[in-house]
C-alpha cells in the first residue's frame, strides 16, 4: 500500500474514532426556522453537557446536497450563527449572507462548497462574552494587573470559554459528523467568526489543532472586554489584549498544517484594534503563517466599521481562502473512507510525510503524528 493510501487509511480510522465520541441529545426545530434562498437550513436545539444547557444550531447545506451520496463536504463551524443567513433572525437586521456567498463561489473551480454550521450565541441569556472569551488567556494576567482590566466585570467572573470550545469540538462536531456527509478530517474542518466570535474561533484553533485545520477571524475583538462610554465608543484594555496576544503566541499551532485568515476595519471599534491586529499578524508570521506559503490571508478593510453589514461585504474572502480546493487537496482531503480495515498498522506516521517504523515515542522529534490510529501532538 502506498504512503498516500496508508495516510488516508489511518486518518479514516481517526475520523471513525472522533465520530464515535459521546454525542449530545438534540431536537430538530420545525417552527421559526431560518430560510435560505440558496440552500436548505435545519435548525436544532442541542443539549450540551459542557455548557449545561441548550444551544441552537443552524445547519446549512447546498441545494445539491444529498444525504445518501458518497460525496463528502468540508464543514465550517461559525459563531454568532443567528446572523449568518436570514435577516429576520439577525441581531442588527443584516445577515452575513454566508449561504449567498457560497452560492456565488460555487462556479469557481477552486472552491469546495461546504456544510456551514451556525452556532447561535447565548446573548439572550447574557452569556455571549462568557462563552466567547478565550478563557486560558486569563493565565497571562498577573495578580497585580487584575484591577487594570475590565474583563472580570465584562464576564461577571464567569468564564465559559473552555466549555464552549469543548462543546463545539467534543459534542457538536461528532454529532454533525454522524448526521451529515462530512469530510471530517482536520484539513476539511474550519471555524470562523467576527468580533468576540473571532476570538472564539481563534481559541478553537489553538485548543483543538488536531480537529480544526483553519480559522477565519474577522474584526477580532483583541481587547477582550466590553467597556462602553455613553456615546457607545469602546474603552481600550491593554492588559487584557496583551494577555490574549501572549496566549496566541504560545498556543497557535506551528506545525505548518493550519491556515489562518485575519482582517480588520479601520473605523469605529475596529480602529481601536489596529495596534493589536498588527502584533497578532507579527506573531503568526513568526510561527510560520505567511501569505507566501498559503497559510495566511490578511485583509485591511479600509473605511469599514464593526457591524454585520461590513462583514457581509467581505465574508466571501475568508470562505474562498479556507475552502480552496487546491489547498484542501494538498493537505490530503478524505472524500470517503474504507471501513473494511479494523486495525491500525504497526508504525508511526508523521502527517508531515515521514514514516518511523518501530520508533519509541520519546525519541520522536516534535510534530504531529498518528500512532496506531491515535493522533498525537508532541512538543506542545
C-alpha positions as CSV (number, residue, x, y, z in Angstrom):
1,X,0.0,0.0,0.0
2,X,1.4,3.5,-0.9
3,X,2.3,6.0,1.7
4,X,-0.6,8.2,0.5
5,X,-3.1,5.4,0.9
6,X,-1.7,4.5,4.3
7,X,-2.3,8.1,5.4
8,X,-5.9,8.1,4.1
9,X,-6.5,4.8,5.8
10,X,-5.1,5.9,9.2
11,X,-6.8,9.3,9.0
12,X,-10.0,7.4,8.3
13,X,-9.6,5.4,11.5
14,X,-9.1,8.7,13.4
15,X,-12.3,10.0,11.8
16,X,-14.2,7.0,13.0
17,X,-12.7,7.4,16.5
18,X,-13.8,11.0,16.7
19,X,-17.2,10.2,15.3
20,X,-17.7,7.5,18.0
21,X,-17.3,10.1,20.8
22,X,-20.3,10.6,23.0
23,X,-23.0,12.6,21.2
24,X,-25.4,15.0,22.8
25,X,-29.2,14.7,22.6
26,X,-30.8,17.0,20.1
27,X,-34.2,18.0,18.8
28,X,-34.9,19.3,15.3
29,X,-36.9,22.5,15.4
30,X,-39.6,22.8,12.7
31,X,-41.1,26.2,13.6
32,X,-39.4,29.6,13.3
33,X,-36.6,28.2,11.1
34,X,-34.3,30.5,9.2
35,X,-34.8,30.4,5.4
36,X,-32.2,30.4,2.7
37,X,-32.8,31.1,-1.0
38,X,-29.5,29.3,-1.8
39,X,-29.9,26.0,0.0
40,X,-31.5,24.4,3.0
41,X,-31.3,25.1,6.7
42,X,-32.0,22.6,9.5
43,X,-32.4,24.1,13.0
44,X,-31.6,22.0,16.0
45,X,-31.6,22.5,19.8
46,X,-28.6,20.6,21.2
47,X,-28.4,19.7,24.9
48,X,-24.8,20.4,25.9
49,X,-23.4,18.8,29.0
50,X,-20.4,21.0,28.6
51,X,-22.4,24.2,28.7
52,X,-25.2,22.9,30.9
53,X,-28.0,24.0,28.6
54,X,-29.4,24.0,25.1
55,X,-27.6,25.6,22.2
56,X,-29.4,26.5,18.9
57,X,-27.6,25.4,15.8
58,X,-28.5,26.1,12.2
59,X,-27.0,23.7,9.6
60,X,-26.9,25.0,6.0
61,X,-26.4,22.6,3.1
62,X,-26.3,23.4,-0.6
63,X,-29.4,22.7,-2.6
64,X,-27.5,19.9,-4.3
65,X,-26.7,18.2,-1.1
66,X,-27.8,14.5,-1.0
67,X,-27.6,12.7,2.3
68,X,-27.3,9.3,0.7
69,X,-24.4,10.3,-1.5
70,X,-20.8,9.2,-1.0
71,X,-19.6,12.7,-1.6
72,X,-18.1,14.3,1.5
73,X,-18.3,18.0,2.4
74,X,-15.9,20.2,4.4
75,X,-17.5,21.9,7.4
76,X,-17.3,25.4,8.6
77,X,-18.3,26.0,12.3
78,X,-19.4,29.6,12.5
79,X,-20.0,31.6,15.7
80,X,-22.9,34.1,16.1
81,X,-24.9,31.7,13.9
82,X,-28.2,33.6,14.0
83,X,-26.5,36.4,12.0
84,X,-25.4,34.2,9.0
85,X,-28.4,33.5,6.8
86,X,-31.9,35.0,7.4
87,X,-32.4,38.7,8.0
88,X,-35.4,38.1,10.3
89,X,-33.1,36.3,12.8
90,X,-30.2,38.7,12.9
91,X,-29.0,41.0,15.7
92,X,-28.8,44.1,13.6
93,X,-31.2,43.4,10.7
94,X,-28.4,42.5,8.3
95,X,-27.2,38.9,7.6
96,X,-23.7,37.9,6.7
97,X,-25.1,36.1,3.7
98,X,-22.8,33.1,4.1
99,X,-25.2,31.0,2.0
100,X,-25.3,33.6,-0.8
101,X,-21.5,33.9,-0.8
102,X,-21.2,30.1,-1.0
103,X,-23.6,30.0,-3.9
104,X,-21.7,32.8,-5.7
105,X,-18.4,30.9,-5.2
106,X,-19.8,27.6,-6.4
107,X,-18.9,28.4,-10.0
108,X,-15.3,28.9,-9.0
109,X,-13.4,25.7,-9.9
110,X,-11.1,26.2,-6.9
111,X,-13.9,26.4,-4.4
112,X,-15.3,23.4,-2.4
113,X,-18.9,24.1,-1.2
114,X,-19.1,23.3,2.5
115,X,-21.7,22.5,5.1
116,X,-22.0,25.5,7.3
117,X,-22.9,25.0,11.0
118,X,-24.1,28.3,12.5
119,X,-23.7,28.2,16.3
120,X,-26.2,30.7,17.7
121,X,-24.7,32.7,20.6
122,X,-26.3,32.8,24.0
123,X,-26.6,36.6,24.1
124,X,-30.3,36.3,25.1
125,X,-29.0,34.8,28.3
126,X,-26.3,37.4,28.7
127,X,-23.6,34.7,28.1
128,X,-22.0,35.7,24.8
129,X,-18.8,37.2,26.3
130,X,-18.6,34.5,28.9
131,X,-18.7,31.8,26.1
132,X,-16.5,33.6,23.6
133,X,-13.7,34.9,25.7
134,X,-10.6,32.7,25.4
135,X,-10.6,31.5,29.0
136,X,-7.0,30.4,29.2
137,X,-5.7,33.9,28.3
138,X,-6.5,34.7,32.0
139,X,-3.4,32.8,32.9
140,X,-1.4,35.7,31.3
141,X,-2.9,38.4,33.6
142,X,-0.7,38.8,36.6
143,X,-2.4,39.4,40.0
144,X,-1.1,43.0,40.2
145,X,-2.7,43.8,36.8
146,X,-6.2,42.3,37.5
147,X,-7.5,45.7,38.6
148,X,-6.3,47.3,35.4
149,X,-8.6,45.2,33.1
150,X,-12.3,45.3,32.5
151,X,-12.6,41.6,31.6
152,X,-13.7,40.4,35.0
153,X,-16.5,42.9,35.1
154,X,-17.5,42.1,31.5
155,X,-17.9,38.4,32.3
156,X,-19.0,38.8,35.9
157,X,-16.2,36.5,36.9
158,X,-17.9,33.7,35.0
159,X,-15.7,32.3,32.2
160,X,-17.1,29.6,29.9
161,X,-14.6,29.7,27.0
162,X,-13.3,26.3,27.7
163,X,-16.7,24.8,28.0
164,X,-17.8,26.5,24.7
165,X,-14.8,25.2,22.9
166,X,-15.3,21.7,24.3
167,X,-19.0,21.9,23.2
168,X,-18.0,22.6,19.6
169,X,-15.1,20.2,19.4
170,X,-16.3,17.3,21.5
171,X,-20.1,17.4,21.3
172,X,-21.2,19.4,18.2
173,X,-18.7,18.1,15.7
174,X,-19.2,14.4,16.4
175,X,-23.0,15.0,16.1
176,X,-22.7,16.8,12.8
177,X,-20.3,14.1,11.5
178,X,-22.9,11.4,12.4
179,X,-25.8,13.2,10.7
180,X,-24.2,14.6,7.6
181,X,-21.8,13.5,4.8
182,X,-18.8,15.4,6.2
183,X,-15.2,15.2,5.2
184,X,-14.4,15.2,8.9
185,X,-10.6,15.4,9.0
186,X,-8.6,18.3,10.2
187,X,-7.8,19.6,6.7
188,X,-11.5,20.0,6.0
189,X,-12.8,21.3,9.3
190,X,-12.8,25.1,9.9
191,X,-14.1,27.7,12.2
192,X,-15.0,31.4,11.7
193,X,-16.4,34.4,13.5
194,X,-16.3,38.1,13.9
195,X,-15.5,40.3,16.9
196,X,-15.7,38.1,20.1
197,X,-16.8,35.3,17.7
198,X,-13.4,35.7,16.1
199,X,-11.7,35.3,19.5
200,X,-13.7,32.1,20.0
201,X,-12.7,30.8,16.5
202,X,-9.0,31.6,17.2
203,X,-9.4,29.7,20.5
204,X,-10.7,26.6,18.9
205,X,-7.8,26.5,16.5
206,X,-5.4,26.9,19.5
207,X,-7.1,24.5,21.8
208,X,-8.1,21.8,19.3
209,X,-5.5,21.9,16.5
210,X,-5.9,18.2,15.9
211,X,-9.6,18.9,14.9
212,X,-9.6,22.3,13.2
213,X,-7.4,23.0,10.2
214,X,-8.1,26.7,9.8
215,X,-9.8,29.7,11.3
216,X,-11.2,32.9,9.9
217,X,-11.1,35.9,12.4
218,X,-12.9,39.0,11.2
219,X,-12.6,42.3,13.1
220,X,-11.1,40.4,16.0
221,X,-12.0,41.9,19.4
222,X,-8.4,41.8,20.6
223,X,-9.1,43.8,23.7
224,X,-11.4,41.1,25.1
225,X,-13.5,43.2,27.5
226,X,-16.6,45.3,26.7
227,X,-16.5,48.6,28.5
228,X,-18.5,51.3,26.7
229,X,-18.9,55.0,27.1
230,X,-22.2,56.8,26.9
231,X,-21.6,57.6,23.2
232,X,-21.1,53.8,22.6
233,X,-17.4,54.2,22.0
234,X,-15.2,51.4,23.4
235,X,-12.6,51.8,26.0
236,X,-9.2,50.2,25.4
237,X,-8.0,47.3,27.6
238,X,-4.3,46.9,27.1
239,X,-3.9,44.4,29.9
240,X,-6.5,42.0,28.5
241,X,-5.3,42.5,24.9
242,X,-1.7,41.7,25.8
243,X,-2.8,38.6,27.7
244,X,-4.7,37.3,24.6
245,X,-1.8,38.0,22.4
246,X,0.6,36.2,24.7
247,X,-1.7,33.3,24.8
248,X,-1.9,33.3,21.0
249,X,1.9,33.4,20.7
250,X,2.3,30.3,23.0
251,X,-0.6,28.2,21.6
252,X,-1.1,28.9,18.0
253,X,-0.2,25.6,16.2
254,X,3.1,26.0,14.3
255,X,3.3,22.6,12.6
256,X,2.7,24.0,9.1
257,X,-0.6,22.2,8.7
258,X,-3.1,25.0,9.6
259,X,-4.4,28.1,7.8
260,X,-5.5,31.5,9.2
261,X,-7.5,34.4,7.9
262,X,-7.2,37.8,9.7
263,X,-8.9,41.0,8.8
264,X,-9.7,44.3,10.4
265,X,-11.6,47.5,9.5
266,X,-10.3,51.0,10.2
267,X,-13.3,52.8,11.7
268,X,-15.3,52.7,14.9
269,X,-14.4,49.9,17.3
270,X,-12.2,48.3,14.7
271,X,-9.9,51.4,14.8
272,X,-9.1,50.6,18.4
273,X,-8.0,47.0,17.5
274,X,-5.5,48.0,14.8
275,X,-2.4,48.1,17.0
276,X,-3.2,44.7,18.4
277,X,-4.1,43.3,15.0
278,X,-0.6,44.4,13.8
279,X,1.0,42.5,16.7
280,X,-1.1,39.4,16.1
281,X,0.0,39.3,12.5
282,X,3.6,39.5,13.5
283,X,3.1,36.7,16.0
284,X,1.5,34.3,13.5
285,X,4.1,35.1,10.8
286,X,6.8,34.3,13.3
287,X,5.0,30.9,13.8
288,X,5.2,30.1,10.1
289,X,1.9,31.5,8.8
290,X,2.7,33.6,5.7
291,X,0.9,34.8,2.6
292,X,3.7,33.2,0.5
293,X,3.2,29.7,1.8
294,X,-0.6,30.0,1.6
295,X,-1.1,29.6,5.4
296,X,-2.1,33.2,6.0
297,X,-4.5,35.7,4.4
298,X,-4.8,39.2,5.8
299,X,-7.1,41.9,4.6
300,X,-7.4,45.5,5.6
301,X,-10.9,46.7,5.1
302,X,-10.3,50.5,4.8
303,X,-13.2,52.6,5.9
304,X,-15.0,49.6,7.3
305,X,-16.6,49.7,10.8
306,X,-17.7,47.0,13.2
307,X,-21.0,45.5,12.3
308,X,-22.7,42.8,10.2
309,X,-23.1,45.0,7.1
310,X,-19.3,45.3,6.7
311,X,-18.8,41.6,7.4
312,X,-21.4,40.8,4.7
313,X,-19.4,42.8,2.2
314,X,-16.3,40.7,2.7
315,X,-17.3,37.3,4.0
316,X,-16.6,35.8,0.6
317,X,-12.9,36.4,1.2
318,X,-12.4,34.0,4.2
319,X,-14.8,31.4,2.7
320,X,-12.7,31.4,-0.6
321,X,-9.5,31.1,1.4
322,X,-10.5,28.3,3.8
323,X,-12.4,26.3,1.1
324,X,-9.8,26.5,-1.6
325,X,-9.9,23.1,-3.4
326,X,-6.2,23.3,-4.2
327,X,-5.3,24.0,-0.5
328,X,-7.6,21.2,0.8
329,X,-6.3,18.7,-1.7
330,X,-2.7,19.4,-0.9
331,X,-3.5,18.7,2.7
332,X,-4.9,15.3,1.9
333,X,-8.7,15.5,1.9
334,X,-10.6,12.3,2.6
335,X,-13.6,12.0,0.3
336,X,-14.7,8.8,1.8
337,X,-13.2,6.1,4.0
338,X,-12.8,2.4,3.5
339,X,-14.2,0.7,6.7
340,X,-13.0,-2.8,5.6
341,X,-9.9,-2.4,7.8
342,X,-10.2,-2.8,11.5
343,X,-6.7,-2.5,12.8
344,X,-4.0,0.2,12.5
345,X,-0.6,-0.6,11.1
346,X,2.3,-1.1,13.4
347,X,4.2,2.1,12.5
348,X,4.2,5.8,13.4
349,X,3.2,8.2,10.7
350,X,4.2,11.8,10.7
351,X,1.5,13.8,9.0
352,X,4.3,15.9,7.5
353,X,5.2,12.9,5.4
354,X,7.8,10.7,7.2
355,X,7.3,7.2,8.4
356,X,9.1,6.0,11.5
357,X,9.0,2.1,11.8
358,X,9.3,0.8,15.3
359,X,10.0,4.2,16.8
360,X,9.8,4.9,20.6
361,X,7.6,7.9,21.3
362,X,10.1,9.6,23.5
363,X,12.7,9.6,20.7
364,X,10.4,11.2,18.1
365,X,11.1,14.8,17.0
366,X,8.4,17.4,17.8
367,X,5.5,17.1,15.4
368,X,2.0,15.8,14.7
369,X,1.7,12.0,14.4
370,X,-0.8,9.2,14.1
371,X,0.4,6.3,16.3
372,X,-1.7,3.1,15.8
373,X,-4.7,5.2,14.9
374,X,-4.3,7.8,17.7
375,X,-3.4,11.3,16.8
376,X,-0.5,12.6,19.0
377,X,1.0,16.1,19.2
378,X,4.5,16.2,20.6
379,X,6.1,19.4,21.6
380,X,3.1,21.5,22.6
